[in-house]
Amino acid sequence: MKITIGRVDKADFPGLSLVDIDVKIDSGAYTSSIHCSNIKEVTVNNSSFIEFNLLDPEHTFYNNKKFTFKNYSSKIVKSSNGISEKRFMIQTEIVIFNTTFPIFLTLSERKDMTFPILLGRKFLNKKFVIDTIKKNLSYKLKYLKK
């Protein structure tokens, strides 16, 4: 059975030290993405890593912590304005509706966007149905149970 999700919500990303961060449900996007800054590929002892800071200093949740992932990939993503760009992609976990799911996130400089995280079709598919009138259904459920 699919879970009903609204147009926006709040979720936790334990591997990224984020709790109750705003997410936008974007059925127009294929992949999910997270706003990052200072994204760079580095090589240490012949091993490649991706380094980044989550969000940017103006965001409430910014903590200046540098994240490093060894397991990452890159993919070409076409943005809403039709421009294709190479983005790095990591796998982590999202906690939404009191359930932990694996999720792939592309790293994107989304500084001018209202929501730091977009949940795209690849993540939503076969798990959720979107009700665009509703919002924060997972967030309300999380604090209802406490």
C-alpha positions in Angstrom: 0.0 0.0 0.0 1.3 3.4 -0.9 1.7 6.2 1.6 0.0 9.5 0.9 2.5 12.4 0.9 1.7 16.1 0.6 3.4 18.7 -1.6 6.0 19.5 1.1 7.2 17.8 4.3 10.0 17.6 6.8 12.4 14.6 6.9 15.5 13.4 8.8 18.7 12.4 7.1 20.7 10.8 9.9 23.8 10.2 7.8 23.9 13.9 7.1 23.1 15.1 10.6 19.8 16.7 9.5 16.6 16.6 11.5 13.2 18.0 10.4 14.6 19.6 7.3 12.2 20.9 4.6 11.7 18.8 1.6 9.7 19.5 -1.6 7.9 16.7 -3.3 8.8 17.1 -7.0 7.1 14.6 -9.3 8.6 16.6 -12.2 12.1 15.7 -11.1 13.5 12.2 -11.8 16.2 12.2 -9.2 16.2 13.6 -5.7 18.7 16.4 -4.9 20.1 18.3 -1.9 21.6 21.8 -1.8 25.3 21.7 -1.1 28.2 24.2 -1.4 31.9 23.7 -1.9 31.4 20.5 -3.9 34.7 19.0 -5.0 36.2 15.7 -6.0 39.5 14.9 -4.1 42.1 12.1 -4.4 43.8 10.8 -1.3 46.2 7.8 -1.6 44.9 7.0 -5.0 41.3 6.9 -3.8 38.7 9.4 -4.9 36.3 11.0 -2.6 33.6 13.7 -2.9 33.6 16.5 -0.3 30.9 19.1 0.3 29.2 21.3 2.8 25.5 20.9 3.2 23.5 24.0 2.5 25.1 27.4 2.7 25.9 29.8 5.6 22.6 31.7 5.2 20.5 28.5 5.9 19.3 27.9 9.4 20.5 24.3 9.4 24.0 25.2 8.1 26.7 23.8 10.4 29.9 24.3 8.4 30.6 20.6 8.7 32.5 19.1 5.7 31.0 15.7 4.6 33.2 13.2 2.7 31.8 10.2 0.8 33.9 7.5 -0.8 31.0 5.8 -2.5 29.6 8.2 -5.0 28.9 8.5 -8.7 28.2 11.2 -11.2 25.3 11.6 -13.6 24.0 14.1 -16.2 20.9 15.8 -14.8 18.7 18.1 -16.9 17.4 21.0 -14.7 14.0 22.5 -15.0 15.3 25.2 -17.3 16.4 22.5 -19.8 20.2 22.8 -19.2 22.1 19.5 -18.6 24.9 19.4 -16.1 27.1 16.8 -14.5 26.2 16.2 -10.8 27.7 14.0 -8.2 25.3 11.5 -6.5 25.6 9.9 -3.0 23.5 7.3 -1.3 22.3 7.9 2.2 19.1 7.3 4.3 16.0 9.4 4.7 13.6 8.9 7.6 10.1 9.9 6.6 6.7 8.5 8.0 8.8 7.0 10.8 10.4 4.7 8.3 14.0 4.6 7.1 14.5 4.4 3.3 17.7 4.3 1.2 17.9 7.4 -1.1 20.2 8.6 -3.8 20.7 12.4 -3.7 22.4 14.5 -6.4 24.5 17.3 -5.0 23.3 20.6 -6.3 24.0 24.3 -5.6 20.3 25.3 -5.0 21.1 28.5 -3.1 18.2 30.4 -4.6 15.6 27.7 -4.1 13.1 27.8 -1.3 13.5 24.1 -0.4 17.0 22.6 0.2 15.9 19.1 -0.7 13.8 17.8 -3.6 12.3 14.3 -3.5 12.0 13.1 -7.1 10.1 10.3 -8.9 12.8 7.7 -8.5 12.5 7.8 -4.7 8.7 8.4 -4.6 7.8 5.6 -7.2 6.0 2.6 -5.8 6.1 4.0 -2.2 4.1 7.2 -2.2 1.1 8.8 -3.8 1.1 12.7 -3.8 -1.9 14.7 -2.6 -1.0 18.3 -3.6 -3.5 19.9 -1.2 -1.8 18.4 1.9 1.5 19.2 3.5 3.8 18.0 6.4 1.9 14.6 6.8 5.1 12.8 7.9 6.1 15.6 10.2 2.7 15.7 11.9 2.7 11.9 12.3 6.2 12.0 13.8 5.1 14.4 16.6 1.7 12.9 17.0 3.2 9.6 18.2 5.3 11.2 20.9 
